[in-house]
Amino acid sequence: MTTVYLPGPALTPSSDAARPPAPSVVADSGPRDLGARLSRSLDYDGVFAIVREAVRRTLGLDRPGLGLGLSSLPPTVGAYWPVTGNLIVLNEGLVAAMRSHAKSTLEFNAFVYVVLAHEYLHSLGYLGEPEVRRATAWVTRAAFGPGHLATSLAEGDLWKLYPFLQEAPGGDGRSVRVVRGFDRESTASYIR
């Protein structure tokens, strides 16, 4: 079984029912530092480091050692994580479409952040799509605040916010290209 980031209804973390279990740690700093980091020019690992920090701060959960692959997937699939696997597979057609349409570095990074956060939360045990969409929105709001672009994307539906994604080039996902240097935070001490 695999999980996928699919288009769906906008979800907001406005009610207690929409929230994941109470965090076991309290955020040690405000949303400004993560927001400032997300505005910088980053590679996939840089965005993923922000994802991990946001989840760690809000939920107290962490999972080191994940990898990232890029594949040509149908435009209705943002990414997937095979249950019990250690590789998130990101739709390179959607990434390319977003890169060409994004009006800023922040907009592009926020898009990648939301898709990676969604799949990372799957890898932490949030398996149902409605559950993981709520958790992604809740973590993002807690990490960045209600007025941040990443929060708007996490609480919305990426395919409705960016209709051009539906027309992105797609494929069958038969080949996956592994991204080197991903999740360096958890491998830096033994892989160089």
Backbone hydrogen bonds in HBPLUS format (Angstrom, degrees):
<---DONOR---> <-ACCEPTOR-->    atom                        ^
c    i                          cat <-CA-CA->   ^        H-A-AA   ^      H-
h    n   atom  resd res      DA  || num        DHA   H-A  angle D-A-AA Bond
n    s   type  num  typ     dist DA aas  dist angle  dist       angle   num
A0083-VAL N   A0001-MET O   3.05 MM  82  5.95 152.2  2.13 147.5 156.2     1
A0003-THR N   A0081-TRP O   3.12 MM  78  5.42 161.2  2.16 130.2 135.9     2
A0081-TRP N   A0003-THR O   3.03 MM  78  5.42 142.6  2.17 136.1 147.2     3
A0005-TYR N   A0079-ALA O   2.93 MM  74  5.45 151.5  2.02 145.5 149.8     4
A0078-GLY N   A0005-TYR O   2.86 MM  73  5.08 176.8  1.86 157.8 157.6     5
A0011-LEU N   A0155-GLU O   3.06 MM 144  5.13 119.4  2.44 119.7 135.7     6
A0018-ALA N   A0015-SER O   3.00 MM   3  5.32 141.3  2.16 105.2 116.1     7
A0019-ARG N   A0016-ASP O   3.17 MM   3  5.26 158.1  2.22 103.5 110.3     8
A0035-GLY N   A0031-PRO O   2.96 MM   4  6.06 162.4  1.99 157.4 163.2     9
A0036-ALA N   A0032-ARG O   2.81 MM   4  5.95 156.5  1.86 152.1 158.1    10
A0037-ARG N   A0033-ASP O   3.00 MM   4  6.17 156.2  2.06 142.8 149.4    11
A0038-LEU N   A0034-LEU O   2.91 MM   4  6.12 153.6  1.98 147.4 154.4    12
A0039-SER N   A0036-ALA O   3.21 MM   3  5.21 139.2  2.39  96.1 107.4    13
A0040-ARG N   A0037-ARG O   3.18 MM   3  5.53 159.4  2.23 109.3 115.6    14
A0046-GLY N   A0043-ASP O   3.07 MM   3  5.21 118.9  2.46  99.6 114.5    15
A0047-VAL N   A0043-ASP O   3.13 MM   4  6.52 157.4  2.19 156.7 162.4    16
A0048-PHE N   A0044-TYR O   2.87 MM   4  6.07 160.7  1.91 150.7 156.9    17
A0049-ALA N   A0045-ASP O   2.87 MM   4  6.05 146.2  1.99 145.2 153.5    18
A0050-ILE N   A0047-VAL O   3.07 MM   3  5.25 125.1  2.39  99.5 113.1    19
A0051-VAL N   A0047-VAL O   3.03 MM   4  6.44 152.3  2.11 146.4 154.8    20
A0052-ARG N   A0048-PHE O   2.88 MM   4  6.17 168.6  1.89 158.8 159.5    21
A0053-GLU N   A0049-ALA O   3.04 MM   4  6.17 157.1  2.09 139.3 145.9    22
A0054-ALA N   A0050-ILE O   2.87 MM   4  6.03 162.1  1.90 152.5 157.1    23
A0055-VAL N   A0051-VAL O   3.00 MM   4  6.24 164.9  2.02 157.4 161.1    24
A0056-ARG N   A0052-ARG O   2.85 MM   4  5.96 159.8  1.89 148.1 154.6    25
A0057-ARG N   A0053-GLU O   2.87 MM   4  6.00 161.6  1.91 150.7 155.2    26
A0058-THR N   A0054-ALA O   3.06 MM   4  6.18 155.5  2.12 145.2 151.6    27
A0059-LEU N   A0055-VAL O   2.80 MM   4  5.50 161.8  1.83 148.3 154.7    28
A0060-GLY N   A0056-ARG O   2.97 MM   4  4.40 131.8  2.21 109.8 120.9    29
A0067-GLY N   A0086-ASN O   2.71 MM  19  6.04 155.8  1.77 149.7 158.3    30
A0088-ILE N   A0067-GLY O   2.91 MM  21  6.19 168.9  1.92 148.1 145.7    31
A0179-VAL N   A0068-LEU O   2.79 MM 111  5.55 175.2  1.79 157.9 158.9    32
A0069-GLY N   A0088-ILE O   2.75 MM  19  6.10 157.4  1.80 159.3 162.7    33
A0090-LEU N   A0069-GLY O   2.78 MM  21  6.12 164.0  1.80 162.4 158.4    34
A0070-LEU N   A0177-ARG O   2.76 MM 107  5.12 154.9  1.82 139.0 146.4    35
A0177-ARG N   A0070-LEU O   2.83 MM 107  5.12 170.3  1.84 152.0 153.6    36
A0071-SER N   A0090-LEU O   3.03 MM  19  6.26 156.2  2.09 162.2 163.9    37
A0092-GLU N   A0071-SER O   2.90 MM  21  5.56 156.9  1.96 139.4 146.1    38
A0173-GLY N   A0072-SER O   2.76 MM 101  5.10 129.2  2.02 169.4 157.5    39
A0077-VAL N   A0074-PRO O   2.95 MM   3  5.64 166.4  1.97 128.1 130.3    40
A0091-ASN N   A0078-GLY O   2.98 MM  13  5.40 162.4  2.01 149.9 144.4    41
A0080-TYR N   A0089-VAL O   2.85 MM   9  5.32 145.1  1.97 141.9 153.3    42
A0089-VAL N   A0080-TYR O   2.84 MM   9  5.32 176.3  1.85 166.6 167.8    43
A0085-GLY N   A0082-PRO O   2.67 MM   3  5.08 151.3  1.75 144.3 145.8    44
A0095-VAL N   A0091-ASN O   3.15 MM   4  6.47 159.5  2.19 149.3 155.6    45
A0096-ALA N   A0092-GLU O   2.96 MM   4  6.05 160.3  2.00 141.6 146.7    46
A0097-ALA N   A0093-GLY O   2.97 MM   4  6.16 158.5  2.02 144.4 150.5    47
A0098-MET N   A0094-LEU O   2.84 MM   4  6.02 162.3  1.87 151.9 156.7    48
A0099-ARG N   A0095-VAL O   2.82 MM   4  5.99 157.8  1.87 149.7 156.5    49
A0100-SER N   A0096-ALA O   3.07 MM   4  6.29 153.9  2.14 146.5 152.2    50
A0101-HIS N   A0097-ALA O   3.11 MM   4  6.29 134.3  2.33 139.9 151.9    51
A0101-HIS N   A0098-MET O   3.17 MM   3  5.09 131.0  2.42  94.7 107.9    52
A0102-ALA N   A0098-MET O   2.76 MM   4  5.61 144.7  1.89 156.5 161.9    53
A0108-PHE N   A0104-SER O   3.21 MM   4  6.53 164.6  2.23 150.1 153.1    54
A0109-ASN N   A0105-THR O   2.88 MM   4  6.05 174.3  1.88 160.3 162.3    55
A0110-ALA N   A0106-LEU O   2.76 MM   4  5.81 156.1  1.82 152.2 158.9    56
A0111-PHE N   A0107-GLU O   3.13 MM   4  6.29 153.5  2.20 142.3 148.5    57
A0112-VAL N   A0108-PHE O   3.08 MM   4  6.44 165.1  2.10 154.8 157.9    58
A0113-TYR N   A0109-ASN O   2.74 MM   4  5.88 158.2  1.79 148.9 156.2    59
A0114-VAL N   A0110-ALA O   2.98 MM   4  6.16 163.2  2.00 148.5 151.4    60
A0115-VAL N   A0111-PHE O   3.17 MM   4  6.46 167.3  2.19 155.0 157.6    61
A0116-LEU N   A0112-VAL O   2.89 MM   4  6.03 169.8  1.90 157.2 160.7    62
A0117-ALA N   A0113-TYR O   2.72 MM   4  5.79 159.1  1.76 153.9 160.7    63
A0118-HIS N   A0114-VAL O   3.01 MM   4  6.07 160.7  2.04 144.7 149.7    64
A0119-GLU N   A0115-VAL O   3.19 MM   4  6.49 163.7  2.21 148.8 152.0    65
A0120-TYR N   A0116-LEU O   2.77 MM   4  5.91 157.4  1.82 152.0 159.4    66
A0121-LEU N   A0117-ALA O   2.89 MM   4  6.04 160.1  1.93 152.1 156.5    67
A0122-HIS N   A0118-HIS O   3.13 MM   4  6.47 145.0  2.26 138.4 148.1    68
A0123-SER N   A0119-GLU O   3.03 MM   4  6.40 154.7  2.10 146.7 152.8    69
A0124-LEU N   A0120-TYR O   3.12 MM   4  6.48 122.0  2.48 136.2 151.5    70
A0124-LEU N   A0121-LEU O   3.09 MM   3  4.93 139.8  2.26  93.8 105.7    71
A0126-TYR N   A0121-LEU O   3.11 MM   5  5.68 162.4  2.14 150.7 145.4    72
A0125-GLY N   A0122-HIS O   2.95 MM   3  5.33 164.2  1.98 116.6 119.4    73
A0132-VAL N   A0128-GLY O   2.87 MM   4  6.08 163.1  1.90 158.9 163.6    74
A0133-ARG N   A0129-GLU O   2.93 MM   4  6.04 156.0  1.98 154.3 160.6    75
A0134-ARG N   A0130-PRO O   3.04 MM   4  6.24 159.3  2.08 147.3 152.5    76
A0135-ALA N   A0131-GLU O   2.95 MM   4  6.18 159.9  1.99 147.0 153.2    77
A0136-THR N   A0132-VAL O   2.84 MM   4  5.94 157.8  1.89 144.8 150.6    78
A0137-ALA N   A0133-ARG O   3.03 MM   4  6.21 164.1  2.06 146.5 150.6    79
A0138-TRP N   A0134-ARG O   2.86 MM   4  6.02 161.6  1.89 151.5 157.2    80
A0139-VAL N   A0135-ALA O   2.88 MM   4  5.97 170.8  1.89 154.1 156.5    81
A0140-THR N   A0136-THR O   3.00 MM   4  6.02 162.6  2.03 146.5 152.0    82
A0141-ARG N   A0137-ALA O   2.94 MM   4  6.06 162.0  1.97 149.6 154.4    83
A0142-ALA N   A0138-TRP O   2.99 MM   4  6.15 160.8  2.03 148.1 153.7    84
A0143-ALA N   A0139-VAL O   2.87 MM   4  6.00 149.1  1.97 146.6 155.5    85
A0144-PHE N   A0140-THR O   2.86 MM   4  5.83 159.3  1.90 152.8 157.3    86
A0145-GLY N   A0141-ARG O   2.79 MM   4  4.75 142.7  1.93 126.0 135.8    87
A0151-THR N   A0148-HIS O   3.08 MM   3  5.30 121.6  2.43 101.3 115.4    88
A0152-SER N   A0148-HIS O   3.13 MM   4  6.57 156.6  2.19 151.0 157.5    89
A0153-LEU N   A0149-LEU O   2.96 MM   4  6.28 156.9  2.02 154.7 160.9    90
A0154-ALA N   A0150-ALA O   2.87 MM   4  6.06 158.4  1.92 147.9 154.2    91
A0155-GLU N   A0151-THR O   2.91 MM   4  6.02 148.2  2.01 149.6 157.5    92
A0156-GLY N   A0152-SER O   3.09 MM   4  6.01 118.7  2.48 132.6 146.2    93
A0156-GLY N   A0153-LEU O   3.28 MM   3  5.10 144.8  2.41  93.6 103.6    94
A0160-LYS N   A0157-ASP O   2.96 MM   3  5.38 136.9  2.15 110.8 123.0    95
A0161-LEU N   A0157-ASP O   2.88 MM   4  6.11 160.3  1.91 160.1 166.8    96
A0162-TYR N   A0158-LEU O   2.84 MM   4  5.78 146.2  1.95 139.7 148.6    97
A0165-LEU N   A0162-TYR O   2.96 MM   3  5.87 167.1  1.98 129.7 133.6    98
A0166-GLN N   A0163-PRO O   3.07 MM   3  5.81 153.1  2.14 120.3 125.9    99
A0167-GLU N   A0164-PHE O   3.02 MM   3  5.39 149.9  2.11 108.1 117.1   100
A0168-ALA N   A0165-LEU O   3.14 MM   3  5.08 166.8  2.16 105.3 108.6   101
A0186-SER N   A0183-ASP O   3.24 MM   3  5.92 140.5  2.40 113.2 120.2   102
A0187-THR N   A0184-ARG O   3.07 MM   3  4.94 141.2  2.23  97.1 108.7   103
A0188-ALA N   A0184-ARG O   2.75 MM   4  5.17 132.0  1.97 157.8 154.9   104
A0190-TYR N   A0187-THR O   3.10 MM   3  5.76 154.4  2.16 119.4 126.3   105
A0191-ILE N   A0187-THR O   2.83 MM   4  5.59 146.7  1.94 170.0 177.7   106
